[in-house]
């Protein structure tokens, strides 16, 4: 792998006129104005999220079957407990009645004495006057109830275990899809999206989707099945009381929809503000030293406080409004409970129902309203999860770079002959940048690119690397159109050393070998010696095994630059691109690096973007760019003699400063 893969976002920031990216920012952290988040479309986003579960269809069926078994055992339990209550109550009443008479005789006697209410009550029971509680029958009923509840819990646990695997595998695939998508996104996407915002989508939003699926799916399946099972049992016990309980359903639906509609946009705002706050924090931490140097702590704190306040307001509103669902469901359930208790009591008094049946029905009413309340409370979790899913889907739907050609072509030679044939490119159609450039860079040549800021120097390099596609014309490498090569093949033949260095958390040896993972220890040390890394590595306690942090904070800026140069040296590319690569090293080290680069450039094409003209005097060809056009080209001496744009640039750097006399 070449140096060009170090840091794509920072390696080649999109430049429009004036050196700014399409979003008006300087590179990836410059596009601070985020696109306005559109209103969340719950239905399609939720449907698409459910579509991610399609590969788990078989396991989802297993989850449903386990839930059916668990709920079936659970809803039978109250019926058995009601029978146990009937046995206890009938035993107590029977014990109080005189032995030797029948139930019918007792009832007839009560009616004859005018106690019709008590007679109606006893007529709905099964009594054996003179006998007490049938403990044998009661024990059998309670044992079965206990067995059913144990089995229900066991199947519920298995269901949760299987569902956990379903959700985690789905999120695993989603993360893999995001990673693959990021690798297919063009550079311009990273130029217009804050890193913190992108990280928030990849981490916070994906985690929120995972938690929402994990917590809501089991509850939804179990709650729906419980509602169906309980309705069946309630109609078997008492159709009248069942109709009273069914009033809960429309009340629940209307209440949930009214509340959810208000909290919908707030959840989108919550996660949008979370992403923007993360972007602001990431930017501040990255430039922490700069903030301190310029004394902008107060401004940073004020910006943070303002955005944090926006997040607080959105989060509080979303959670508060959606949190009203559960209390509302509980209130509706209590009203239904009161209605069932009153009507059920009248039913028992009239002999139409037994006490145990009313007790079972009251339990069923609780079992009925509880899952409805849980479904209502799931609304806020689902809204939050789908809001995050929509943000993830917007990333997955972002426009991708064009696919690599199939079959792709590849140069048979590896000399690095690069040609520009009538190349034109612009970031936007109404602002032309590079127009009709023709250029030939021969193997072994060093081509320097100079010009004022925003002239298009870095853009020219971006086009070589295919970070952007041409509007017209073509670029060839060793005779092959780079548009007909795969990007990996093209960039594997190029090495890039940037002004902004990038090191990852690992040893010095691993950082150098990043340019060629299969390199031997001898190759690594040879590259280190050639680029003068070896001389400072030996001064470190652990030498090449010294572990660097991800910012390379335990080595100096110049040493970090030397490490990135060694990385490119090890890759041995056919085309070498140096973007102000020696700007962070001292003058003496710069001389040494220039010598090392001379060896590296043998039989290879080198492009050097430079502002210090003293570093490119020996270049074989110097291109002077202005406003995206090559206005001059030639050697250092030829351009000075021409007295044009290069002559003016050179004099501006080396002429004595002019002071105005007052």
Buried (B, 14 or more C-beta within 10 A) or exposed (E): BBBBBBBBBBBBBBBBBEBBBBBBBBBBBBBBEBEEBEEBEBEEBBEBBEEBBEEBEEBBEBBBEBBBBBBBBBBBBBBBBBBBBBBBBBBEBBBEBEEEEEBEEBBEEBBEEEBEEBBBBBBBBEBBBEEEBBEEEBEBBBEBBEEBBEBBEBBBEBBBEBBEEBBEBBBEBBBEBBEEBBEBBBBBBBBBBBBBBBBBBBEBBBEBBBBBBBBBBBBBBBBBBBBEBBBEBBBEBBEBBBEBBBEBBEBBEEBBEEBBEEBBBBBBBBBBBBBBBBBBBBBBEBBEEEBEEEEBEEEBEEBBEEBBEBBEBBBEBBBEBBBBBBEBBBEBBEBBBEBBBEBBEEBBBEBBBBBBBBBBBBBBBBBBBBBBBBBBBBBBBBBBBBBBBBBBBBBBEBEEBEEBEEEBBBBEEBBBBBBBBEBBBBBEEEEBBBBEBEBEBBBBBBBBBBBBEBBBBBBBBBBBBBBBEBBEBBBBBBEBBBBBBBBEBBBBBBBBBBBBBBBEEBBBBBBBBBBBEEBEEEBBBBBBBBBBBBEBBEEBEEEBEBEBEEEBEEBBEBBBBBBBBBBBBBBBBBBBBBBBBBBBBEEEBBEBBEEBBEEBBEEBBBBBBBBEBEBBEEBBBBBBBBBBBBBBBBBBEEBBEEEBBBBEBBEEEEEEEEEEEE
